[in-house]
Amino acid sequence: MGSVEVYILGQKYTIKGDAPEQYIRKLASYVDEKLKEVHSSIPNITPVKASILVALNIADELFRIKNENESLTKFIKDKTNTLTALFD
């Protein structure tokens, strides 16, 4: 397990984990970018409130992608069943 130092909103964080350093840096950069977006649209927001908004936005992205993935998986299964039935 390694550790990587990253900066989010100017704060230094040491992240420990098994993921590659570049991946951890990419995640930290994404979170930093999202937090900066919130701070630019709501300048006086506290860091805690900004973090909660960003967490909710990222959770929304995740849920949308999961739903899209489930829909695509169902579509592929349905098409596979249709094509398989043609061979029977």
C-alpha positions as CSV (number, residue, x, y, z in Angstrom):
1,M,0.0,0.0,0.0
2,G,1.4,3.3,-1.0
3,S,0.7,6.9,-0.2
4,V,0.2,9.9,-2.4
5,E,0.2,13.6,-1.4
6,V,-2.5,15.6,-3.2
7,Y,-3.9,19.1,-2.9
8,I,-7.6,19.9,-2.8
9,L,-8.6,23.5,-2.5
10,G,-5.0,24.3,-1.4
11,Q,-5.1,21.8,1.4
12,K,-2.6,19.0,1.4
13,Y,-3.9,15.4,1.9
14,T,-2.0,12.2,2.1
15,I,-4.0,9.4,0.5
16,K,-3.1,5.8,1.2
17,G,-4.3,2.9,-0.9
18,D,-3.5,0.2,-3.4
19,A,-4.6,2.2,-6.4
20,P,-1.9,3.6,-8.8
21,E,-0.6,7.0,-7.9
22,Q,-1.8,8.5,-11.2
23,Y,-5.3,7.3,-10.6
24,I,-5.4,8.8,-7.1
25,R,-4.1,12.1,-8.5
26,K,-6.8,12.0,-11.2
27,L,-9.5,11.5,-8.5
28,A,-8.2,14.3,-6.3
29,S,-8.0,16.6,-9.3
30,Y,-11.6,15.8,-10.2
31,V,-12.8,16.5,-6.6
32,D,-10.7,19.7,-6.5
33,E,-12.2,20.9,-9.8
34,K,-15.8,20.2,-8.6
35,L,-15.1,22.1,-5.4
36,K,-13.7,25.0,-7.3
37,E,-16.8,25.1,-9.5
38,V,-19.0,25.3,-6.4
39,H,-16.9,28.0,-4.8
40,S,-17.0,30.1,-8.0
41,S,-20.8,29.9,-8.1
42,I,-21.3,30.4,-4.4
43,P,-18.2,32.3,-3.1
44,N,-19.2,32.5,0.6
45,I,-20.0,28.8,1.0
46,T,-18.3,27.0,3.8
47,P,-15.9,24.2,2.9
48,V,-18.2,21.6,4.6
49,K,-21.3,22.8,2.7
50,A,-19.3,22.9,-0.5
51,S,-18.1,19.3,0.2
52,I,-21.6,18.1,0.8
53,L,-22.9,19.7,-2.4
54,V,-20.0,18.2,-4.4
55,A,-20.6,14.8,-2.8
56,L,-24.2,14.9,-3.8
57,N,-23.3,16.0,-7.4
58,I,-20.8,13.2,-7.7
59,A,-23.3,10.7,-6.3
60,D,-25.9,11.9,-8.8
61,E,-23.3,11.3,-11.6
62,L,-22.7,7.8,-10.3
63,F,-26.4,6.9,-10.1
64,R,-27.1,8.3,-13.6
65,I,-24.2,6.2,-15.0
66,K,-25.3,3.1,-13.1
67,N,-28.9,3.5,-14.4
68,E,-27.6,4.0,-17.9
69,N,-25.4,0.9,-17.6
70,E,-28.3,-1.1,-16.3
71,S,-30.5,0.0,-19.3
72,L,-27.7,-0.8,-21.8
73,T,-27.2,-4.2,-20.2
74,K,-30.9,-5.0,-20.4
75,F,-31.0,-3.8,-24.0
76,I,-28.0,-6.0,-24.9
77,K,-29.6,-9.0,-23.2
78,D,-32.9,-8.4,-25.0
79,K,-31.2,-8.1,-28.4
80,T,-29.1,-11.2,-27.6
81,N,-32.2,-13.2,-26.7
82,T,-33.9,-12.0,-30.0
83,L,-30.9,-13.0,-32.1
84,T,-30.6,-16.4,-30.3
85,A,-34.2,-17.1,-30.9
86,L,-33.6,-16.7,-34.7
87,F,-31.2,-19.6,-34.6
88,D,-33.6,-21.9,-32.7
